[in-house]
Amino acid sequence: MFTDYSGSVSDPTTGTVITNATVEVDDPMEGALWTVEYEINDSRNRTYEIEHYMVINGTPEYRWATTLDPDENTVSERIGVPSSEQEAERHQLRIVRNETGADPTVVDSVNVTVRAE
């Protein structure tokens, strides 16, 4: 059974919305905590969401989404750590812009990995 875990986050794909992203594993019983700092500068007042996907066998599987508040700048969530059968848990966090009359557009994303050591 693994007792040590580490986390890593990729650089944002564009950096147009995500200004910083981290993942911390301070207590494996509580899981890992990812945090995304963002900045929304949109004069057209379009809405933005963060979509959370868990990557299973290389395929992102949708978990949930929440609207980002343009007056805030941080969103966080706890995720699990790998079980004894896994070497890592992988997640993808996508920032999606919604606009009336158009399909949602992914404008930024990061990959989060929690690895057993």
C-alpha angles and dihedrals in degrees: 000000000000120000103173125064135181131192134210136183127202122232113269112271093233108358090220093123108004111075098173139355131190141172125203131188104197097148119019090201089061093042128229124311119220120193127191121194114202143177123206115200105170119146089190092063095230117167124249130203135189112225119200120210128180111215110225119180089344095307122110111231118198115245108166146321135214133187116252116232109229089210091058128060108198138063125179138180138176118239131184127264120235117282121233089269094054131069094199146003115222127198135177122210115198128190108214126193117212121203130177111259095011137089116258112269126212104227101172140000145175134200119228122201129186111191132193114228 
